[in-house]
Each structure stands twice: as structure tokens, then as C-alpha cells.
Amino acid sequence: MTIVQLEYLLAVANCGSFSQAAEHCFVTQPSLSMQVKALEEELEVILLDRSKKPVVPTEAGEVVLEQVRETLRAFNYIREAVCELKGETSGRLRLGVIPTIAPYLMHRFMPAFVRDYPRVELEISEMKTADIVEALKRDRLDAALVAGGTCGEGILEHELFNDRFYMYVSPENPLYERQNVRIEEIDLKDLVILSPGNCMRDQIIELCQAKRAMPSHFSFESGSLETLMRIVDCTQALTIIPEMAIEFIPADRRDRVKMLAKGAMSRKIAVAVRRTYVKGSIIRALNETIVNCLKG
């Protein structure tokens, strides 16, 4: 049994395909398949159900994979521990980011992070919260930028800053004339929201104390805040946006942004990692870079 065999097994389980796993590991498919088969022969058990598409672990495979993830984490920690002793920050960081954060935050800290930590290999994926949690638990991601309090058990969150909610309202809506709006004044028939799977959708529903099946003049949901704002621009609708999105609204539309009354909800932006995560120096570097860039 070798580390390479364990890495190949995990890659197939994560990708659901021998061919995709081979591409991910930069080896030929026959070579990867041979190593996985050798591991199964050594353990005298079938680890992957090759008859399924995508390929899935067998019951024995699930048990082995849980140990494989822990073993590879411990193996990779050796290098991380040595780097920590040397005062170095290096290695690979697979970072997930939710769609309501990625367009508004990534550009602010990425240049500084890449400049200050050239030995960190940064891989970024935009994903919904549920997919991020699954990827963190299955070791497909190292860390993620999320809305705090949305990841559940087994995930540790490092809070970075608060992100207030604002209303973005059409000039045709009666609330357009207001500078400060109370939540209870919002007519839910005018509210357009994010589609299911976006954690900010659930926060907005909670904020408005609305049922999931909200009455509306028309039904429109989107995975993009930008799309929601464009819908507001051409209708009498309104939506809720995070503070970090405001700087991207053109100057001639800034008058559509309205403060929500004191006490209205905000979200906390956090870096999420597994509780057993070991790349402490990289996470500290990420946290510090984001906070410092926002101060500037």
C-alpha cells in the first residue's frame, strides 16, 4: 500500500470517473487503474463499484476512504509542520467561494495574496454552500469563503467582517422615495429573491419573516444578484443586496439603494475549514490578507 495508491483511490471517488481522476492526477488512465486494482488486491476487497456511472465506492470502499482522507491529511501535515517551523507559508490552497461573495470580494484580496505568498498555489471554485460543505467534508476543498453560520457541524468558521443588507428598489415602487425602510414595510409581492441553494435566499426569507411560497406579481428567482437588480430596473420590484455589492452599482443607479432600518439583519463573512484542517499558516495568511485589504 502506497500514498500514491491512496491518492488515486480518493481521486476516483471524488471525480466519479477513472478518466477524470487520471486527468486530475496527471497520469494515464491505465496507470491509475492499475494502482487502484493493486490496492484492492492487497486489501482483498472491492473498493469501487465500476458498474455505476458515476463510479461510486462500495460499502468497504466508504470505510477505507474515510481512513484514506485522514491518512492523507496526516501525510500532508508533515510538510505543513516543517514549513511552519521554518516560518514559511507554502502549499496548495483549494478555496471555494459562494456566488454572493465571489464577484465582490475576490478582486480585493487576490492580488495582494498572490504577491505576498508566491509559494502558495491557489485554486478557486465558485460553489453553492451545500456543495462547499460536501467538498470540505470529502477533502475536495481546503477552505471556503461563506456566510457565517451556514456550514453546520464539523466545520470551523473564522469570522472576518459583517456585511449589512440593503434594499435595491425600482423607481416605480412606492418605497423608492424613502431613504430608510423598515422590513415590515416591504410588500412581499414586489420582492424578487435568489434561487434555492443560495444561503442568502434563506437569510432574506428569515429577514422578511416570509413563507417560502411568497405571493408575487410574477415569480422570478435567480442565482445572480446582478440579474435580480436588472429585473428591478425594468419592473416595480425590489430585492435585498449585500453591502459589498454596492460599489459595483453604476452611479446613476445608486439612488435605488436604500438603508434598511436599524436592527435589520446582516451576514458575517467567514473562512470555513474542517475542524481537522492542518494548513494553519495558509489560513492565517488568507484571513489577514482579506482583513487588511478591506481596511485599505
C-alpha positions in Angstrom: 0.0 0.0 0.0 1.4 3.4 -1.0 0.5 7.0 -0.7 0.1 7.2 -4.5 -2.5 4.4 -4.4 -4.4 6.1 -1.7 -4.3 9.4 -3.7 -5.6 7.7 -6.8 -8.4 5.9 -5.0 -9.5 9.2 -3.4 -9.4 10.9 -6.8 -11.7 8.3 -8.4 -14.1 8.6 -5.5 -14.1 12.4 -5.8 -14.4 12.5 -9.6 -16.7 9.6 -10.1 -14.7 8.6 -13.1 -11.3 6.9 -13.8 -10.6 9.1 -16.8 -11.3 12.3 -14.9 -9.3 11.1 -11.9 -6.4 10.4 -14.2 -6.5 13.9 -15.7 -6.7 15.3 -12.2 -3.7 13.3 -11.1 -1.8 14.0 -14.4 -1.3 10.3 -15.1 -2.6 7.9 -17.8 -5.9 6.1 -17.0 -4.3 2.6 -17.3 -1.6 3.6 -14.8 -4.2 4.9 -12.3 -6.5 1.9 -12.8 -3.6 -0.5 -12.2 -2.6 1.2 -9.0 -6.2 1.1 -7.7 -6.6 -2.5 -8.7 -3.3 -3.4 -6.9 -4.6 -1.7 -3.7 -7.9 -3.7 -3.9 -5.9 -7.0 -4.4 -3.7 -6.2 -1.4 -6.7 -5.5 0.8 -8.7 -8.4 -0.7 -11.8 -6.3 -1.2 -13.5 -4.3 -4.0 -13.4 -0.6 -3.1 -15.2 0.9 -6.2 -18.3 -0.2 -8.0 -17.3 0.2 -11.6 -20.7 -0.8 -12.9 -22.2 2.5 -11.7 -22.0 5.8 -13.6 -20.5 7.7 -12.0 -18.2 5.2 -10.2 -19.1 5.0 -6.5 -17.4 3.5 -3.5 -18.6 0.1 -2.3 -19.6 -0.2 1.4 -16.0 -1.4 2.1 -14.7 1.5 0.0 -16.5 4.1 2.1 -14.9 2.7 5.2 -11.4 2.7 3.6 -11.9 6.2 2.1 -12.7 7.7 5.5 -9.3 6.4 6.7 -7.6 7.4 3.4 -8.7 11.0 3.9 -7.3 11.1 7.5 -4.1 9.4 6.4 -3.5 11.8 3.5 -4.3 14.8 5.8 -1.7 13.5 8.3 0.8 12.8 5.5 0.4 16.3 4.1 0.7 17.8 7.5 4.3 16.7 7.7 5.2 19.2 5.0 3.0 21.8 6.6 4.5 21.4 10.0 8.0 21.8 8.6 7.0 24.9 6.8 5.6 26.3 10.0 8.9 25.6 11.8 10.7 27.5 9.0 8.3 30.4 9.1 7.2 29.6 5.6 3.7 29.8 4.0 3.5 27.4 1.1 1.5 24.7 -0.4 -1.8 24.3 -2.3 -5.0 26.0 -1.2 -8.2 24.8 -2.8 -10.7 27.6 -2.0 -14.4 27.6 -2.5 -16.4 30.8 -2.7 -20.2 31.3 -2.7 -21.7 33.2 -5.6 -22.9 36.2 -3.5 -19.3 36.8 -2.3 -17.1 35.9 -5.3 -17.8 38.8 -7.6 -17.5 41.4 -4.9 -14.5 40.3 -2.8 -12.1 38.2 -4.8 -10.6 41.1 -6.7 -9.9 43.0 -3.5 -7.5 40.4 -1.8 -6.3 38.1 -4.5 -3.6 40.4 -6.0 -2.1 41.0 -2.5 -2.3 37.3 -1.5 -0.6 36.1 -4.7 2.1 38.9 -4.3 2.8 38.2 -0.6 2.6 34.4 -0.7 4.1 33.3 -4.0 4.7 29.8 -2.7 1.0 29.2 -2.2 -0.7 27.5 -5.2 -4.3 29.0 -5.1 -7.1 27.1 -6.8 -10.6 28.8 -6.6 -14.0 27.4 -7.3 -17.4 29.2 -7.1 -19.9 26.9 -5.5 -23.1 27.0 -3.5 -22.9 26.5 0.3 -24.2 22.9 0.3 -21.7 21.9 -2.3 -18.9 23.6 -0.4 -19.8 21.8 2.8 -19.8 18.4 1.0 -16.5 19.3 -0.7 -14.9 20.3 2.7 -16.0 17.1 4.3 -14.7 15.0 1.5 -11.4 16.8 1.3 -12.1 18.3 -2.2 -11.7 21.8 -0.8 -9.3 23.1 1.9 -11.2 26.2 2.8 -14.1 28.4 1.7 -15.4 31.9 1.9 -19.0 31.6 3.1 -21.8 33.4 5.1 -21.1 32.6 8.7 -23.3 30.1 10.5 -24.4 28.2 7.3 -22.0 25.2 7.3 -23.1 23.1 10.2 -21.3 20.6 12.4 -17.7 19.6 11.7 -16.8 22.9 10.0 -14.9 25.6 11.8 -15.6 29.2 10.8 -13.2 32.2 11.2 -15.3 35.3 11.1 -13.8 38.2 9.0 -16.3 41.0 8.9 -20.0 42.0 8.9 -21.8 42.6 5.6 -25.0 44.6 6.0 -28.1 44.1 3.9 -29.6 46.9 1.8 -32.7 47.2 -0.3 -32.4 47.8 -4.1 -35.7 49.2 -5.3 -37.3 50.3 -8.6 -38.1 54.0 -9.1 -41.7 52.7 -9.9 -42.0 51.2 -6.4 -43.6 53.4 -3.6 -40.6 52.7 -1.4 -38.3 54.4 -3.8 -39.0 57.8 -2.2 -37.9 56.6 1.2 -34.3 56.8 2.4 -34.7 54.4 5.3 -37.1 51.4 5.1 -38.4 49.1 7.8 -38.6 45.4 6.9 -42.3 45.2 7.7 -42.9 47.9 5.1 -41.8 45.7 2.2 -44.6 44.3 0.2 -43.6 40.7 -0.4 -45.4 40.7 -3.8 -42.7 43.0 -5.0 -39.7 41.1 -3.7 -37.5 39.1 -6.1 -35.0 36.7 -4.5 -32.2 34.3 -5.1 -33.0 30.7 -6.2 -32.9 27.7 -3.8 -29.5 26.6 -2.9 -28.2 30.1 -2.2 -27.8 30.6 1.5 -28.5 34.3 1.2 -32.0 33.3 0.0 -32.7 31.7 3.3 -31.3 34.7 5.2 -33.6 37.1 3.2 -36.7 34.9 3.9 -35.8 34.9 7.6 -35.2 38.6 7.5 -38.6 39.3 6.0 -40.3 36.6 8.1 -41.8 35.4 4.9 -43.0 31.9 3.9 -41.0 30.1 1.3 -44.0 30.3 -1.1 -44.3 34.1 -1.2 -47.1 35.8 -3.1 -45.9 37.9 -6.0 -47.0 39.8 -9.1 -44.8 37.4 -11.0 -42.4 34.7 -10.0 -38.7 35.3 -10.6 -35.7 33.7 -8.9 -32.1 33.8 -10.0 -28.7 32.6 -8.8 -27.3 36.0 -9.6 -27.7 39.2 -7.6 -26.8 41.2 -10.8 -29.7 39.6 -12.6 -32.1 40.4 -9.8 -31.0 44.0 -9.9 -31.6 44.2 -13.6 -35.1 42.8 -13.1 -35.7 45.5 -10.5 -34.5 48.1 -13.0 -37.2 47.2 -15.6 -40.1 46.4 -13.2 -41.6 47.8 -10.0 -39.9 45.1 -8.0 -37.2 45.3 -5.2 -34.6 43.0 -3.9 -32.1 42.7 -1.0 -28.4 43.0 -1.7 -25.3 42.8 0.5 -23.2 45.9 1.2 -20.2 44.6 -0.7 -22.2 44.7 -3.9 -23.0 48.5 -3.7 -19.6 49.7 -5.1 -20.4 47.8 -8.4 -23.7 49.6 -9.0 -23.4 52.4 -11.6 -23.5 55.9 -10.1 -26.8 56.7 -12.0 -28.5 53.8 -10.1 -27.1 54.4 -6.6 -30.3 56.2 -5.7 -32.1 52.8 -5.9 -30.1 51.6 -2.8 -31.9 52.2 0.4 -30.9 51.7 4.0 -32.8 49.1 6.0 -33.9 50.3 9.4 -31.6 49.8 12.4 -31.7 46.3 13.7 -32.1 44.8 10.2 -30.2 41.7 9.5 -26.6 41.4 8.2 -24.4 38.4 7.4 -21.0 37.6 8.7 -18.4 36.7 6.1 -16.2 33.9 7.3 -13.4 31.5 6.2 -14.6 27.9 6.7 -12.4 24.9 7.2 -12.8 21.4 8.6 -12.1 21.1 12.3 -9.3 18.7 11.5 -7.7 21.0 8.9 -3.9 21.4 9.2 -2.7 24.2 6.9 -2.9 26.7 9.7 -0.3 29.1 8.3 -2.1 29.4 4.9 -5.4 30.1 6.5 -4.0 32.7 8.8 -2.3 34.4 5.8 -5.7 34.3 3.9 -7.6 35.8 6.9 -5.0 38.5 7.5 -4.8 39.4 3.8 -8.6 39.8 3.4 -9.0 41.9 6.6 -6.0 44.2 5.7 -7.2 44.7 2.1 -10.7 45.8 3.4 -9.1 48.2 5.8 -7.3 49.8 2.9 
